[in-house]
Amino acid sequence: MRIMIQGAGSNVGKSLLVAGLCRHFTRAGLTVRPFKPQNMSNNAAVATGGEIGRAQALQARACRVRPHVDMNPVLLKPESDTGAQVIVRGQRLTTVRAKDYAALKPQLMAPVLDSFRRLQAEADLVIVEGAGSPAEVNLRAGDIANMGFARAADVPVILTGDIDRGGVIAQLVGTQAVLDPADAAMIKGFLINKFRGDPRLFDDGYHLIEARTGWPGLGVIPWFPHAHRLPAEDAADLGGTRGTGGFLIAVPQLNRIANFDDLDPLAQEPGVTLKIIAPGQPLPVEADLIILPGSKATIADLTQFRAQGWDIDLAAAMRRGARVLGLCGGYQMLGREIADPAGIEGRPGSVPGLGLLDLTTVMTPDKRVTEATAHHPASNTRVKGYEIHLGRSDGPDRARPMFLVQGQPEGAVRADGRVMGSYLHGMFTEDAFRRAFLASLGATAGTESYDQTVEDTLDALADHLVAHVDCDRLLQLA
């Protein structure tokens, strides 16, 4: 069995719908696997065989299985406004400009179908997530993400509209109007997502869509208020202020911010306020901790950091007592220099870092993608995390590592302990380390388990969908 959830637009909630359906049908006793032919995200996860999109890792968790590269065979990681790194079955293939990607797509359908067939062979049900919208018919030639895949693999489609942003009737009816008739024939039903208020007030609109399209409606799904408790994949979901605690953590929103779900466990701590600082806003000098997050384009984001004047704000905050933590690309920025002799991120050369850690980073073409179990000597706690990065960092401050991985130093800490950096993503998901780390900085830590929060939220999401989606009809269509 197989079914595909496509969206009438971007960010309609496809990833969460697939995660919730995966958890529901897994609880019902089926062997379920998630699949997304092509994803575009800088929020990646380590899987068996390499890296995949963070959303597919969450969906695998919803199925209670380890993530595998077959679940997301093509991952695009934007490095600039016009170019992206292409990951195929977990491994970096190349970097292409957007205008050249169309020529590459025909070569990618074969590995996409191979991965899908392997998943089908091991599962009762594969739930596929589309990308963007099939209504972008200007991208239809060579498509591997939506209708091109659905037709090649003969997968029935459920089209989802987002009523919260308005115009949902036009979203769905208009999608049918612009699709090739053979593509439109793949759509077997529709869903309305993110409804606020009494769903019965939309009855007339619901029936109008059914009458205009001939597609059966499978449900009106109310807004799910706990979505923020699950790792987000899209940087469009990032921003604003989370929490009301007295300990202020400020995070600059870099242009190519990556793996920002590192921040989620901190945002759930009752003693913490996590504030994402958008471009054009100053870093708050009253911050207790400033985190420089991961980046898909470290040198370019360091240039942006300086252009925003954030380096000046950072120095002012540190004079008032703020601590600094750099994660992955943010760790590289904290050093004295970033050298890119091979021109991996642009023109060959080097740029000065922020000079807060005594180390130098050299960009190298070999990419480190691995899971890691680390020991944090300062708190005597264990951390399970992962690394996804280009480049190697070394220098005197590495003599004071933040972690030990198999007895080897990882990361660096300045002599006064006020500046730290690490390549290890996911460190704050470990409850004991997170509590000890916050306590060492004077923050009040709670007792809630982050992993249990994610599990409980996946179950709540599944319950939410069961209450509002005709899951029996969906399974029949699959």
Number of C-alpha atoms within 10 A of each C-alpha: 15 22 22 28 26 30 29 25 22 14 16 22 18 27 25 22 21 24 26 25 26 29 26 25 20 19 16 9 9 15 17 28 30 33 26 29 26 27 23 20 22 27 24 22 28 22 25 16 15 21 27 35 30 26 28 28 26 27 29 23 20 28 24 16 14 13 27 26 26 29 29 31 28 31 27 21 24 22 22 16 10 11 17 22 20 21 23 23 23 25 18 19 12 10 18 18 15 14 9 12 14 16 10 12 16 13 11 17 22 12 16 25 18 13 20 23 15 12 20 18 10 12 16 16 22 25 23 28 30 26 22 19 21 26 22 14 14 7 14 17 11 17 19 26 26 28 30 17 21 23 16 11 14 13 22 23 30 24 29 28 28 25 21 15 10 10 11 21 18 14 21 26 18 14 22 22 14 14 17 14 10 10 17 17 14 18 23 20 22 26 23 25 22 18 17 12 10 8 15 10 9 15 10 10 13 21 14 14 20 17 12 12 19 14 18 18 20 21 21 25 22 20 15 16 9 11 16 15 18 19 21 21 23 18 18 8 10 16 15 10 14 18 17 14 18 13 23 21 26 23 23 22 23 24 21 23 22 26 28 24 22 20 21 20 23 23 21 22 26 18 20 23 21 27 22 21 19 17 17 10 13 16 26 20 18 16 23 22 23 25 20 25 26 29 29 28 22 25 22 17 21 26 14 16 21 13 12 18 15 21 16 14 16 21 16 16 21 20 11 13 15 22 20 24 21 24 27 27 27 23 31 34 32 28 25 18 21 26 19 21 15 14 14 16 19 13 10 11 13 16 14 16 23 20 13 20 26 20 21 22 23 17 23 17 14 11 15 15 19 18 18 15 15 23 21 17 12 13 15 12 17 18 25 16 19 21 19 22 21 21 19 16 20 17 14 14 20 19 15 16 21 24 27 17 15 11 9 10 16 24 25 30 24 19 14 7 12 16 21 25 31 23 26 27 25 23 22 22 21 18 21 16 20 22 19 18 18 19 13 12 14 12 20 17 21 15 10 13 15 21 13 10 15 18 16 13 18 27 17 18 23 24 15 18 20 18 14 15 18 15 17 11 12 17 13 9 16 18
